[in-house]
Amino acid sequence: MPATLAAPHGVTRRLLHRLAAVVMAAIVATIGLAPPALADAPAIGELVLPAPTGPHPVGRDVMHLVDPDRADPWVPAERRELMVSVWYPAAVARGSRVPYASAEESRLMLEFVGLTEVPPDALTRVRTHARDGAPLMQTGHRLPLVVLSPGFTDPRWMQTTLAEDLASRGYVVVGIDHPHEGAVVTLPGGRVVQCVECDKTLPAAQATASRARDMGFVLDRMLTDRRWGRVVDARRVAAIGHSRGGAASLVLMENDPRVVAGLNMDGSVVPPPGQDVRRPFLLLGGGAHPRPSPTDPTWDPTWARLTGWARWLYVPDMSHRSFSDAAVLGKWLGVDTQAPSGERTVEITRAYVAAFLDMHLRHRSEPLMQGPSAGFPEVQFAGVTG
C-alpha cells in the first residue's frame, strides 16, 4: 500500500517518496508487526474490497498502449508506454475474478514503501469484484467514458473500489498506469518498471503536464479503438483523478474540449489554471483543503478560475489517502488512517463522484450537488458556483 501524500509547494517528489516510506514505517510500528524475519511475519487473511453499488456486474479489459510520437519523459530513449485497465458494465458476472496485484507487484510495492516485514504476497490476497473479459452489457446506446488517473507512485489498481463502482453504474472507466511515475508497473512480456521519477525530479508543472498528455493519449485511443470506439460516447467524457491525477485532469480539461467535466480528488493544482474554466469541475478534498486552504495554497487561485459550474467540497476527517483503496487497506492492516471508517470514506467518495458524473454526463438532477446532505453530514460545501 503506497503512502502517497499531498505535495505542497516546496516539497520535491524525492522527499515525498521518503515521507511515504516514513509514514508506512510508522504504520508498521503501530500495528506491531513482527521483526524482519519473514518466517515470523504475522498471518494476513483475505480482504474483500467493498462491493460495487450499481445494478450491473463489472467486467475488466487490459490494454497496452504505445505512443510512437512521444519520448518517455523519464527515460527519453524509450517511447511512452502505458498500461490501462478498462472497467465496464457487464451483461453477466462471467469469467475469472480479476486479481488485485500480481505476486511480483505486491513484493515490489511493499519493498518500495519499506514493508519488508510483511509477507511479500500480501497484496495478492485482496479480492476484487470485476470479472476478466466478462461480456459487455448491451444497451443499444453508447456509454459515458471516465478517464481515471491515480496519485503519484500509485498503480492504477489503487483506484479499484471507485472504478468498479462507476462501472456497475453504467460507466466505462479507463484507469491508467503511468510507467516510471508509479511504484511498479508491469508491461507485456513480464517487464516490470519502477519509479524513476522518485530519483529524477522534474518541475511539478512539467510533470503534471506530462501526466495530462498520457490521459489525452488514452482518450484518443479509446475513442478510435476497434472495440471501445463503438461503445463509448465521445460527447460524454469526464477526466478525474486523485492527487497528481486530479491536477492533471484539470490541465487536460483546459486543453481538450472533448472533456466535458473534470474532478480533482485532494490534489495540489500545479500548475494553476492559465485561463478561466467554464465547463463543470469538482474539487473534492479532505482535511488539507478547507477554504481558504493554508495547507495547500493552490486551491484558492484555482477556485477563482472555475467560472462555470463548480463545487468545492471538503470532508475534514478524511485524509489524502482516503480517496484511494488505501482507505480500506489500512483498516485491513489494523490501522485507522482517518476518523471515519475506511468503508465510510469509500461510500462518501463513491456517492459524490457518481452524483457529479450523473449530473454532467447524464444530465440528471442530483441533490448531493446542490447543498449539504443529511445522509452525508461529513461533507461541507466550501464553494458553489453555477
N, C-alpha and C positions, 0 to 999 in steps of 0.2 A: 504494500500500500504506500505509494509515494506521498510525501508530505509537502506538496506544492503550497507555498504561502503567497499572500498578496505581495506585490513588488512596488512599494512606494518609491518616489524619486530618490535617487542617490544610492539605491541598492542594486548591485550588479547581480547578474544571473549566477555567477560562480558563488557569491555569498549566499544567494537564495538557496542554491543546492546544499551548501554547508548547513544553513539553518534548517533545511528539511531533514537532513541527517540527524541534527541535534534534537529536533522535535521527535523523530521516530525513536531515537535512543531514550528520550525521556519516557515515551510510551512504554518501551520495553521495561524500563526500570519500574514504572508504575504497575505494570501487570505482574511483575515479579517473575519474569521468565527465567528458565534455568541457566546455569553457566554455559560458556561457549561450546562445550562438547555436545555435538548433535545427538549423541546417544542418550543424553539426559534431557533433551528438549521435551516440553510438555506436549501431550497429545492434543491435536486440534481436530475437531469434528467438521462436519459439513456446514456450510452457510447457504441457505436458500435465499436469494435476493427477493425483495418484495414483489409480489405478483402484479403484473400489469392490470390496470383497472378498466380498460376498454372492452368492448364486446367481441373483439376478433382475436384469434390465435396469432402468433407472431412467427414470421419466417426471417431467415437471415441469409444473405449472399455476401461473398467476399470478392473484391476486385483489386487488381494490381495495376496501377496507372503510371505511365512514364511520360514526362513532358520532354519531347526531343528538342525543343527550342529553348530550354532553360537549364542553366547550370545549377547544381545543388548549392544553396547559399553557404553551407558549412563545409562541403567537400567539393570545391569547384571543378575538379577533374571529372566528376560524375554528373550525369543528367539527373534531374529531380525526379525521384521515385516516391510514390505514395501508396499506402495500403488503406483501403476503406472497407468498412462494413456497411451493408445496406440492410436495415431492418424494415419490414413491410408487413401489412396486414395479410394474413394467410387465410386460405379457404378452410383448411383443416390443420390441426396440430400433428402433422405427419413428418417423420424424419427424426434423426438423432438430435438430442438436445445439444445446443451449441456450448462448447467449453468456454470457460471464462478466460483462463490463461493456460498456455502450454507449460510443461514442466520446466523447460529452459527459460521461458519468460518469467515464470514465478521465481526461479532461482536467481536470475539476474536482477529482477526488480528488488528482491529482498536484499541482495548484496548492495545494490545501488543506494539504498537507504540505511545500510549498516545493520540489518537484522540477520546477522549470521547465526544467531542462536535459535531462530525459528526454523522449523522443518522447511527445507528449500522448496518443497512442492505444495506449501500451504495454500497458495492462490489457485491451485488446480482443484481444490475442494469447494470452491464457490460454485453454486449451481444457478444457472440462468433459466429462462423460460422459452426463449426462441428456439425454433427448430431449423436445422440446417437444410436449406433447399426446399422448404415446405411450399406447396403450390400457392401461387398468388391468388388473393381474393379477386373475384371477377365482379365488377360493379357497373360496367357499361359507360364509365366516365373516367377521366384522368384524376390522379390523386395529388394532393398538395405535397410539396417537397420541402424538407427541412435539412439544411446543411449544418452539421454539428461539429464544432472543434473543441477539443479538451484543453485543459490548462497546461502550462509549461511543465515538461517532464512526464505528464500523464499519457499513458496509452489510450487509444480510442475506447477500449473496453472499460475504462473507469467511468464512462457515462452510460453504462448498460441499463441501469434502472430507469433512467429518463427515456432513452431511446426505445426500449421495449414498450414502455407505457404509451408513448406517442404512436408507435406502430399499431398497437392494439386499438387505438382510437381512429385509425384510418389514414395515418400519415406514412409516407415513405421518408425514412430518416437515413441520411448517409453520414456516418461518423468517420473522421479522418485521423489516421496516424501520420504524424509529421516526423519522418526519419531525421536523426541527429539532433532533434529537439526532445523527443520522447526518451524516457529512460531505457526502453527496449522496444524495438520494432522488428518483427520477423518478416523478411522478404522472401519471395519464391526461392525454392531450392534450399530452404533451411538457413539462408543467410540472415544473421542477426546483427543489427546495428544498434549501438548505444549512443549516449548523449555526448556528442561532440561539442555542442554549444555550451555545456556546463564548464568547459575549459577554454572556450574560444568565443569571447563575447563580441556582439555587435551592438551598436546603439539601439536602444529599445525601440525607437520609431522604425528603424530599418528591419528589426526582427519581426515586429508586428506587421509591417507591410509585406514581408515575405510570407508570413502565415496567411494573410489575406489573398495573396496570389495563389497559394495552394488551394484555398477554398474556391476561388474563382475558376481554377482549372478543373476541379472536381465537378463544379456546376456545369461547366462546358461539356464534360464527358457524360454526365448523367443525362443531359438534355439531348445528346446526339447518340447515345449508346443504342445498339440494335434492340436490346430488350427494354431497358428503362426509359429510353426516349419515347416509347409508345405508351408508357404507364404514367409518367409524371406530367403535371400541368405546369408549363413554362410561365403561366400567368400567376401562379400561386407558389412563390418561392420565398422562404424565410432563411436567414442566416442567424444562428445562435451559437453561443459558446460560453465556456467557463474560463475565468481568469484571462490569460492572453487570448484564448479563443473568443471571448466576449469582445475584447478590444478589436480584434481582427474582424469580427462581424460588422462592427461599425465602419471600419475602413473599407471593407468590401461593399457595404451598402452605399457609401459615398461615391464609389467609383463604378458601380454596376447597377444600372436601372432595372435589371431583371429581378433584383431582390426587393420585394415589396414591403418587408417587415424585418426588423432585427431586434436581437435581445442579448444583453450582456449580463452574465451571472457573476457578480462580485469581482470583475476585472478592472484593474487600473487602465485608464484610457490613454495610452501613449502610442501615437501622437493624439492630441485632442483634435476634434473635427476642424478642418480648414474652411468649412463653409456650413451654412445652415442645412440641417437635415429635416426635410419636410415629410418624409414617409414615417410610418409608425415605428417607434422604438421604445423598448422597455429596459430600464435599469433595475435589476433585482439584486439587492445587496444584503449582506449580513452585518455583523456588529461594527465593521470598519467603515460603514457607509451611511451614517446619519446625514442629515442636511442642516447646516453645512458639514462637510466631511473633513475634519482636521487630520485624520489618519491618512486619507487618500485625497490629496488636493486636486486630483484630475477630474472628479465627477462634477464639481461645481461649474467650471468652464464648459464642460461637455453639455451639461443641462442647458446652459444658455444658448447652445447651438441647436437644440432639439426643438424646432419651431412648429412642427406638425403635431400629430397625436403623440403624446409621450407620457410615461409614468416613471416615477422614481419611487420604488417600493423598498422598504427597509425592515429587516427582521432582526432586532437587537441581539437575540440569543443564538443566532446562527453564526457559525464560523466560516472561514473561507473554504474549508474542506466540506462543509455541509452540502455544497452544490455538486458533489460528485459521489461516487459509490463509497468513498471513504466514510461517509456518514454511518453506514451500516457495517462496514468492515471494522471500524473502530469498536463498535459495540461487540462484535463477534470476538474481538481480541480482549474484551473485558475492560475497555476504556470508554469513559464518557467524554466525547470530544466536543460537545456543546450541551447547553442546558436542556433543550428538547431531546427526546429520543431520536435515534437515527431514523426510525420508521416515520416519526412525525416530520422531520426535516424533508425526507423524501416525499411525503404526502404534500407538504407545502409547495415544494419546488414543482412537482408534477402538476398540481392544480393550477398554479399561476402561469406556468409556461403554456399549458394546454389552453387555458382561457384566453391568453394573449393570441395564440395562433388561431384558435377558433374564431375569434373576433375579426382578425385581419386577413386570414386566408379563406375563411368560410363565411364571413360576414354575418356572424351570429351575435345576438345580444348577450353580453357576458357581465353579470352583476359584479363578479370579482374585480373587474377592471374599473368599476365606477366609484368604489369607495370601500371603507373598512367593512369587514365581514364578521358577523357573529361566529361563523364556523371557523374562522382563522384569525382570532384576536391577536396573534403574534405579529401579524403583518401590518405595518404602518405605511400610510401614504405620505411621503415626504414631498412629492411634487406631482402636479397634474396639469397637463395642457391638452387641448383638443377634446 
